[in-house]
Each structure stands twice: as structure tokens, then as C-alpha cells.
Amino acid sequence: MKNQVDIFKKLPGGKMVWVRATESVDEAKVQLRRLEYINPGDYFIYDNRFGGLMPSLSPQPEIFVH
């Protein structure tokens, strides 16, 4: 299966850096928990199927579509 979801980290100054790709949003959420534990920060999920960006620390996940 083709990777459908990318994980990015927001750097100081507002730039974004690509971290890794996963096959699903569910897998990305698991990876985010691991990343946030190992290297805390602001991570985001980008769903390539819908063009939506989902902040990882949002109390209720919101998807921003452009």
C-alpha cells in the first residue's frame, strides 16, 4: 500500500520539517505518540488523500483543508 499520511514537526521560527510517512491516520497517531514521548514538540499529520492537516495536540482533532 502507498503511504497516504505524512508526519511533520514544527520547528522554532515556524518552519516545518518532514519526519516520516505512514499508510494510515491511525498508524500516524501511534507514531506521533512515540515521537512526542522521545522528542517533545509540535507535530502534525498531513493526510494526502484529502489535503488535510491535523495538529497532534488538539483536544478534539480538527482537520484543516486548503
N, C-alpha and C positions, 0 to 999 in steps of 0.2 A: 504494500500500500504506500502511496505517496504521502510525504509529510504535508500535513494540512495546517499546522499551527506552529508559529514561531514564538519564542520567548525572548524578550528584550529586557535590559536593565537600564534604568535612568541614571546617568552619571551626574556628579556635581556640575552645575552650569547648564543643565537641561538636555545635554546630548544623550542619545540612545545608542546602546551597543547590543548587537545580536548575541544571544547566549547559546541557544540550541533550538532544534526543530523537533516536533513530536507529531505523531499521527492523529491525535485527538485532543480535544479540550480537557477531557478527564485525565489523560496522561500528563498534559501540561500542568494541570493543577497539582498533581503529585510531585512533579519535578520542581514546581515553584516552592512547595513546602520545604523540599530538601535544600534548594538554593537559599531560601530565606534563613534557614537554620544555619547553614555553613557560612554564608556570606550575606548578612542582612542588607537590605536595600529596597528600592522601589523597582519591582519587576512588573512586566506587562505581558499579556498574552495577545497575540495578533492572529486572528482566525482568517486564513487566506481564502476560505470558501465564501465568506460574507464580507470581508474587508472590515471587520470589527476589531476594536482594541478594547481589552478588558483589564482594568487595573487589578492587581492581585490582592491588594489590601482593602478593597472596598467592602464595607459591611454587608451590602447586598450587591452582588455583581451587576454591573451595568455594562452594556455594550455600546460603544460609540462608533457609529458608522459614518464614513465620509463619502 
